[in-house]
Amino acid sequence: MIAINDLTYHLGKRTLYDAASLHIKDKDKIGLIGPNGAGKSTLLKIITGELMPDSGKITKPKECSIGFFNQDLLSYQTEDNIRNVAMQAFSEALATQKKIEALCHQMEHNYSDDLLTQLSHLQENFERIGGYDIQSKSEAMLEGMGFATKDLDRSLSEFSGGWRMRVMFAKLLLQQPSVLILDEPTNHLDLVSIKWVEEYLRNYDSAFIVVSHDRSFLDGITTKIVEISNKKFTMYVGNYSNYEIEKTERSESLKNAYTNQQKQMKHAQEFIDRFRAKASKAKLVQSRIKALTRVEQIEPPSANRKTVNFHFPIKQNPSKIIAVIEKIDKSYGPVEILKNTAVEINRGDKIALIGANGRGKTTLLRIIAGQEPAEKQQRNFGNNVDMAFYSQHQLEDLNMHHNILEELAQHSTHAGRERTEQELRTIAAMFLFTKDDVFKKIEILSGGEKARVALAKVLLSQANCLLLDEPTNHLDINSINILGQALQQYEGTCLFVSHDRNFIQQVANKIWFIEDKKVRVFPSNYEAFEATVQLA
């Protein structure tokens, strides 16, 4: 359906792709992966025509329609209600409906057989293209995205950015283009909505290519994985888990082939060096030299996935009970979020706070951290409890004049333990800052890069209780895995909000979820929770 041949693209002096090729077939369900900066989002924009390649060719049939979902859709503004915004997906049906309405109005004053025939044809066409179902389809899609029925009459402008993105995503899915291009579609979705979208895409009848750092989501929807690596596109059949297995097998095979080739080349070179001066062997030596120059050398395999060997110490061990907070009430105006609920955190807990958006997860985290007032609460903390809180607001505390290494070094010193430059570089690399990146000034970093620096500072704090709000945002799959390993090794207690199921399963030994304005506790991991509890 879409053929990409010999694609080359440069971003400044850096080459993202070098004569790379990829073919997307009409039923392909592709997950596009690669480290941050590899060029995933750029490739999507090249496919949609927003960017032009430096060389190469992209071809697709004339009838092939492309629907592109990305964060730029937030710029769309309207006072129309969200039902009508979603229904804009059915442009042909809406146009036909307007013609029918106009014709009916005309016939009130000028009835004729000719107009009646026109009306009949329009109504037949309206039924053929599913016009009578567009409202019910739109409502079902929006409710699947987490909107309540009563919200459908509210203006798009009344909703926050995350909820507006859901409306635009719903509209795109309703259009059912030949190829869906999705750039981080789960960013603004809660777990319930992610599962709904996952089920929808699993049954989607056309092709899609999706960029996501949520490996559980990729496992649930993809039949092929395309990795951007070494400026090329490499395709693997199966979902993300299959990709990991096959990549390991390919890597082992490549390693063996590389080792064997190096041995053969070494033996050939030894023969040449040994007999170069002997006239009787001159013809044979020349033959070996020519053969050696003709060898297409195998590139050495890249290193396998990194693991964490860095230790996150805590200043001191706290008491067995970290915190008990009771009688928590919280409202925003007339909207009641939490009512007479209680929480208890014990030493060693790794708690995932999950559930639908708007239930109060971040609010509860901020209440526990002491950064959000509650109407009524009784707070009791254990001895020697030292909390560190991570949220997007931490970005405001960064020193804009520091470079990344200086910011981490200063925070490490304030936390009571100076780190070596190598230790600080190891931490920085976990959050995607490698080599000379550590000398970038904070003031020139993107919002996502600043968030990563702030998260690195929290992990350097030596606090014995971490409160983390969406810590995996802005990290690629490998970095999320590394962060999960770090939190597994962390000796303290951790409470975190996340919608990343694999990360939750990797880290959490206890699940909190908010139901009926109260905190419910499930004393096991996410896999057991998912098999037992139905989130609404």
QUIRA-V256916 format. One record per pair of residues at least 24 apart in sequence whose ideal C-beta (glycine too) atoms are under 8 Angstrom apart, sorted by sequence separation. I is the first residue (numbers start at 1). J is the second residue. If there is no record, write none. Layout:
i & j
I & J
I & J
//
This chain:
i & j
1 & 25
44 & 68
142 & 166
145 & 169
180 & 204
268 & 292
321 & 345
322 & 346
365 & 389
404 & 428
431 & 455
466 & 490
1 & 26
142 & 167
145 & 170
162 & 187
163 & 188
185 & 210
215 & 240
321 & 346
322 & 347
338 & 363
343 & 368
366 & 391
431 & 456
448 & 473
449 & 474
471 & 496
481 & 506
501 & 526
16 & 42
17 & 43
44 & 70
96 & 122
100 & 126
144 & 170
162 & 188
180 & 206
182 & 208
186 & 212
215 & 241
320 & 346
321 & 347
337 & 363
338 & 364
365 & 391
430 & 456
448 & 474
466 & 492
468 & 494
472 & 498
1 & 28
161 & 188
166 & 193
173 & 200
179 & 206
180 & 207
181 & 208
182 & 209
183 & 210
184 & 211
185 & 212
265 & 292
320 & 347
322 & 349
459 & 486
464 & 491
465 & 492
466 & 493
467 & 494
468 & 495
469 & 496
470 & 497
471 & 498
11 & 39
142 & 170
169 & 197
178 & 206
179 & 207
180 & 208
181 & 209
182 & 210
183 & 211
184 & 212
186 & 214
319 & 347
428 & 456
464 & 492
465 & 493
466 & 494
467 & 495
468 & 496
469 & 497
470 & 498
472 & 500
41 & 70
96 & 125
97 & 126
141 & 170
176 & 205
177 & 206
178 & 207
179 & 208
180 & 209
182 & 211
184 & 213
318 & 347
338 & 367
362 & 391
404 & 433
427 & 456
463 & 492
464 & 493
465 & 494
466 & 495
467 & 496
468 & 497
470 & 499
501 & 530
9 & 39
96 & 126
176 & 206
179 & 209
180 & 210
182 & 212
265 & 295
317 & 347
330 & 360
465 & 495
466 & 496
468 & 498
11 & 42
186 & 217
459 & 490
472 & 503
138 & 170
141 & 173
265 & 297
427 & 459
9 & 42
93 & 126
96 & 129
141 & 174
330 & 363
404 & 437
405 & 438
427 & 460
97 & 131
261 & 295
330 & 364
404 & 438
405 & 439
96 & 131
347 & 382
403 & 438
404 & 439
407 & 442
17 & 53
19 & 55
20 & 56
93 & 129
138 & 174
261 & 297
328 & 364
338 & 374
403 & 439
404 & 440
9 & 46
19 & 56
92 & 129
93 & 130
137 & 174
261 & 298
330 & 367
403 & 440
93 & 131
403 & 441
404 & 442
7 & 46
17 & 56
90 & 129
328 & 367
402 & 441
403 & 442
90 & 130
94 & 134
258 & 298
401 & 441
402 & 442
90 & 131
93 & 134
257 & 298
258 & 299
400 & 441
401 & 442
404 & 445
419 & 460
9 & 51
258 & 300
325 & 367
330 & 372
400 & 442
401 & 443
4 & 47
146 & 189
258 & 301
325 & 368
399 & 442
400 & 443
432 & 475
9 & 53
10 & 54
90 & 134
145 & 189
146 & 190
254 & 298
330 & 374
331 & 375
398 & 442
431 & 475
432 & 476
2 & 47
8 & 53
9 & 54
323 & 368
329 & 374
330 & 375
408 & 453
415 & 460
417 & 462
7 & 53
8 & 54
146 & 192
255 & 301
328 & 374
329 & 375
407 & 453
411 & 457
415 & 461
416 & 462
8 & 55
9 & 56
87 & 134
146 & 193
254 & 301
329 & 376
415 & 462
432 & 479
7 & 55
8 & 56
87 & 135
90 & 138
145 & 193
328 & 376
329 & 377
408 & 456
412 & 460
431 & 479
6 & 55
7 & 56
89 & 138
144 & 193
327 & 376
328 & 377
404 & 453
408 & 457
411 & 460
430 & 479
6 & 56
7 & 57
146 & 196
251 & 301
327 & 377
407 & 457
411 & 461
5 & 56
6 & 57
7 & 58
87 & 138
145 & 196
251 & 302
326 & 377
327 & 378
4 & 56
5 & 57
83 & 135
86 & 138
144 & 196
145 & 197
325 & 377
326 & 378
395 & 447
398 & 450
408 & 460
430 & 482
4 & 57
5 & 58
144 & 197
251 & 304
325 & 378
430 & 483
3 & 57
4 & 58
5 & 59
325 & 379
3 & 58
83 & 138
86 & 141
325 & 380
395 & 450
398 & 453
2 & 58
3 & 59
83 & 139
86 & 142
144 & 200
248 & 304
323 & 379
324 & 380
395 & 451
398 & 454
430 & 486
2 & 59
3 & 60
323 & 380
394 & 451
397 & 454
2 & 60
323 & 381
1 & 60
83 & 142
322 & 381
323 & 382
392 & 451
395 & 454
1 & 61
82 & 142
322 & 382
394 & 454
321 & 382
394 & 455
2 & 64
320 & 382
323 & 385
1 & 64
319 & 382
322 & 385
394 & 457
318 & 382
319 & 383
390 & 454
394 & 458
82 & 147
318 & 383
319 & 384
390 & 455
318 & 384
319 & 385
317 & 384
318 & 385
316 & 384
318 & 386
390 & 458
82 & 151
83 & 152
230 & 299
389 & 458
82 & 152
83 & 153
316 & 386
388 & 458
81 & 152
85 & 156
315 & 386
81 & 153
82 & 154
230 & 302
314 & 386
81 & 154
82 & 155
229 & 302
388 & 461
81 & 155
82 & 156
80 & 155
81 & 156
388 & 463
79 & 155
80 & 156
386 & 462
387 & 463
390 & 466
78 & 155
79 & 156
82 & 159
386 & 463
388 & 465
390 & 467
392 & 469
78 & 156
79 & 157
386 & 464
387 & 465
388 & 466
389 & 467
390 & 468
391 & 469
77 & 156
78 & 157
385 & 464
386 & 465
387 & 466
388 & 467
389 & 468
390 & 469
76 & 156
77 & 157
384 & 464
385 & 465
387 & 467
389 & 469
86 & 167
390 & 471
85 & 167
89 & 171
85 & 168
88 & 171
89 & 172
86 & 170
89 & 173
90 & 174
82 & 167
86 & 171
89 & 174
85 & 171
89 & 175
74 & 161
87 & 174
76 & 164
86 & 174
74 & 164
74 & 165
73 & 165
76 & 168
71 & 165
74 & 168
73 & 168
73 & 169
369 & 467
69 & 168
368 & 467
69 & 169
315 & 415
315 & 416
365 & 467
69 & 172
68 & 172
313 & 417
365 & 469
67 & 172
362 & 469
67 & 175
65 & 175
67 & 177
66 & 177
69 & 180
65 & 177
66 & 178
67 & 179
69 & 181
71 & 183
65 & 178
66 & 179
67 & 180
68 & 181
69 & 182
70 & 183
71 & 184
310 & 423
64 & 178
65 & 179
67 & 181
69 & 183
70 & 184
63 & 178
64 & 179
66 & 181
68 & 183
69 & 185
71 & 187
310 & 426
310 & 427
310 & 430
345 & 465
308 & 430
368 & 495
365 & 495
365 & 497
48 & 181
47 & 181
362 & 497
361 & 497
44 & 181
350 & 487
350 & 488
44 & 183
41 & 183
323 & 465
353 & 495
40 & 183
322 & 465
350 & 493
351 & 494
353 & 496
354 & 497
349 & 493
350 & 494
351 & 495
352 & 496
353 & 497
354 & 498
348 & 493
349 & 494
351 & 496
352 & 497
354 & 499
318 & 464
347 & 493
349 & 495
352 & 498
312 & 459
315 & 462
317 & 464
318 & 465
346 & 493
312 & 460
314 & 462
315 & 463
316 & 464
345 & 493
313 & 462
314 & 463
315 & 464
312 & 462
314 & 464
345 & 495
354 & 504
364 & 514
26 & 178
352 & 504
361 & 514
360 & 514
24 & 179
352 & 507
359 & 514
364 & 519
352 & 508
350 & 507
351 & 508
354 & 511
360 & 517
350 & 508
351 & 509
352 & 510
354 & 512
355 & 513
350 & 509
351 & 510
352 & 511
353 & 512
354 & 513
355 & 514
349 & 509
350 & 510
351 & 511
352 & 512
353 & 513
355 & 515
349 & 510
351 & 512
353 & 514
47 & 209
191 & 354
192 & 355
193 & 356
191 & 355
192 & 356
193 & 357
44 & 209
190 & 355
191 & 356
190 & 356
44 & 211
190 & 357
189 & 357
343 & 512
41 & 211
40 & 211
322 & 493
29 & 201
306 & 478
354 & 526
305 & 478
308 & 482
312 & 486
318 & 492
352 & 526
29 & 204
307 & 482
318 & 493
305 & 481
306 & 482
310 & 486
338 & 514
341 & 517
343 & 519
1 & 178
2 & 179
30 & 207
32 & 209
308 & 485
312 & 489
314 & 491
341 & 518
342 & 519
1 & 179
27 & 205
29 & 207
30 & 208
31 & 209
32 & 210
33 & 211
307 & 485
308 & 486
311 & 489
312 & 490
313 & 491
314 & 492
339 & 517
340 & 518
341 & 519
27 & 206
28 & 207
29 & 208
30 & 209
31 & 210
32 & 211
312 & 491
338 & 517
339 & 518
356 & 535
26 & 206
27 & 207
28 & 208
30 & 210
31 & 211
312 & 492
337 & 517
338 & 518
355 & 535
356 & 536
26 & 207
28 & 209
31 & 212
308 & 489
336 & 517
338 & 519
354 & 535
25 & 207
24 & 207
24 & 209
33 & 218
43 & 228
31 & 218
40 & 228
39 & 228
31 & 221
38 & 228
31 & 222
38 & 229
29 & 221
30 & 222
33 & 225
29 & 222
30 & 223
31 & 224
33 & 226
34 & 227
29 & 223
30 & 224
31 & 225
32 & 226
33 & 227
34 & 228
163 & 357
28 & 223
29 & 224
30 & 225
31 & 226
33 & 228
34 & 229
162 & 357
28 & 224
30 & 226
32 & 228
22 & 226
1 & 207
33 & 240
31 & 239
31 & 240
33 & 243
146 & 356
17 & 228
20 & 231
22 & 233
146 & 357
16 & 228
20 & 232
21 & 233
31 & 243
18 & 231
20 & 233
22 & 235
17 & 231
18 & 232
16 & 231
17 & 232
15 & 231
17 & 233
4 & 233
240 & 477
213 & 472
213 & 475
215 & 477
213 & 476
213 & 477
215 & 480
213 & 480
216 & 500
217 & 501
214 & 499
216 & 501
187 & 473
214 & 500
216 & 502
213 & 500
214 & 501
215 & 502
214 & 502
194 & 499
194 & 501
191 & 499
190 & 499
189 & 499
191 & 501
186 & 499
192 & 535
191 & 535
192 & 536
37 & 432
36 & 432
35 & 432
36 & 475
36 & 476
35 & 476
34 & 476
35 & 478
36 & 479
33 & 477
//
